[in-house]
Amino acid sequence: MNWYVIYTKPKWEKKVADQLEKTGIEVYCPMVTQIKQWSDRKKKVETPLIPSYVFVNIEEKNRNNVFAISGVVRYLFWLGKPAIVREIEILALKESLKGILSSVEISEYKTGDTISIPEGPFKGKEGIIKQVGKNRLQLVLKELGMLITLTKEEKK
């Protein structure tokens, strides 16, 4: 048996995992707890670590059985074949999520907010947010008299 990666409809990861388990297929859907903030309250919400992906441990000959479940879109492919995840990688993922990533806080930045820069050459400096983009933030550093742009790096 191998671990395969299934691509699901957006926000269907938990439903797909539950339905696959009910059919007797071993499933792993890594989840993390985040604190989401709305205008009137904060709430802990369990969300998938890897959106739209679920891992299944299934025999090659039974791979098509997953398509009987609503919400399953397709398998993830690598070099023309279904991607196989090694058991050791699944175990490492499970181990890394034990207590370490149990709570992640996500906050939305708005124009006019004052923030402190957490790392890099301007670490510890405070700036006022001038503009917010999808992967970047423009800050006015009054102390240094300059406008800087912070860009979110994609991890490889």
C-alpha positions in Angstrom: 0.0 0.0 0.0 1.1 3.5 -0.8 0.2 7.0 0.4 -1.3 9.1 -2.4 -2.3 12.7 -2.5 -5.9 13.5 -3.4 -7.0 17.0 -4.6 -10.4 17.9 -3.3 -12.9 20.7 -3.9 -12.1 23.8 -2.0 -13.0 23.6 1.7 -14.1 19.9 1.4 -11.0 18.4 3.0 -12.7 17.3 6.3 -15.8 16.0 4.5 -13.8 14.0 2.1 -11.6 12.6 4.8 -14.6 11.6 6.9 -16.3 9.9 4.0 -13.2 8.0 3.0 -12.7 6.7 6.5 -16.3 5.5 6.6 -15.5 3.3 3.5 -12.5 1.8 5.3 -9.7 3.8 3.5 -6.9 5.0 5.7 -6.8 8.8 5.5 -4.6 11.6 6.8 -5.8 15.3 6.6 -3.3 17.4 8.7 -5.2 20.1 10.6 -4.1 23.2 12.6 -6.0 25.4 14.9 -6.1 29.1 14.0 -7.5 32.0 15.9 -9.7 33.9 13.5 -10.8 37.4 14.3 -14.0 39.0 13.1 -15.1 42.5 13.9 -17.0 41.4 17.0 -15.2 38.3 18.3 -12.3 35.8 18.1 -12.8 32.1 17.5 -10.6 29.0 17.3 -11.1 27.3 14.0 -9.6 24.0 12.8 -8.3 24.3 9.2 -6.4 22.0 6.9 -2.6 22.6 6.9 -2.5 22.0 3.2 -5.7 23.4 1.6 -7.5 21.1 -0.9 -5.3 18.1 -0.2 -5.9 14.8 1.6 -3.5 11.8 1.9 -4.9 8.3 1.4 -3.1 5.0 2.1 -4.5 2.6 -0.5 -3.4 -0.2 -2.8 -2.7 0.7 -6.4 -5.5 -1.6 -7.7 -8.1 0.2 -5.5 -7.1 3.7 -6.4 -10.3 4.5 -8.3 -12.4 3.7 -5.2 -11.9 7.2 -3.9 -13.9 8.7 -6.8 -17.1 7.3 -5.3 -16.8 10.0 -2.7 -18.3 13.4 -3.4 -15.7 16.2 -3.3 -12.8 14.2 -4.7 -11.5 15.9 -7.8 -8.3 14.0 -8.8 -5.0 12.5 -7.7 -1.9 14.7 -7.6 0.5 13.6 -10.3 4.3 13.8 -10.5 6.1 13.0 -13.8 3.0 11.5 -15.3 2.3 9.1 -12.4 0.2 9.5 -9.3 2.4 11.1 -6.6 3.4 8.7 -3.9 4.3 10.1 -0.4 6.6 7.9 1.6 5.4 6.6 5.0 8.4 8.3 6.7 7.2 11.7 5.3 3.7 11.1 6.6 5.1 10.2 10.0 7.3 13.2 10.0 4.4 15.5 9.2 2.3 13.9 12.0 5.2 14.3 14.5 5.8 17.9 13.5 2.2 18.8 14.2 2.2 17.5 17.8 1.9 20.6 19.9 4.3 22.6 17.8 1.7 24.0 15.3 -1.3 23.7 17.6 -2.2 27.4 17.4 -1.4 29.9 14.7 -2.7 33.5 14.8 -3.5 35.2 11.6 -4.2 38.9 11.6 -5.2 41.1 8.7 -3.2 44.3 8.2 -5.0 47.5 7.3 -3.8 50.8 5.9 -2.9 53.1 8.8 -2.0 50.3 11.2 1.4 50.7 13.0 3.5 47.5 13.1 6.9 46.5 14.3 9.1 44.8 11.7 9.9 41.3 13.1 13.1 40.5 11.1 15.5 41.6 8.4 17.6 44.8 8.2 14.8 47.0 9.7 14.1 44.6 12.6 12.6 46.4 15.6 11.7 49.5 13.6 8.0 50.7 13.6 6.2 51.7 10.5 2.8 52.9 9.4 1.2 50.7 6.7 0.6 52.8 3.6 -0.6 50.1 1.2 -1.5 46.4 1.5 -1.1 44.0 -1.5 -1.6 40.2 -1.8 2.1 39.4 -1.1 3.5 42.8 -0.1 3.2 45.6 2.3 4.3 49.2 2.0 5.5 50.8 5.2 6.4 54.4 6.0 9.4 54.5 8.5 9.2 58.0 9.9 12.2 57.4 12.1 14.3 56.9 8.9 12.3 59.1 6.6 11.7 56.4 4.0 9.0 54.2 2.4 9.9 50.4 2.3 8.1 47.5 0.7 8.0 44.1 2.4 7.5 41.1 0.2 6.3 37.7 1.4 8.8 35.1 0.2 7.5 31.8 -1.1 9.1 28.9 0.8 10.7 26.2 -1.4 
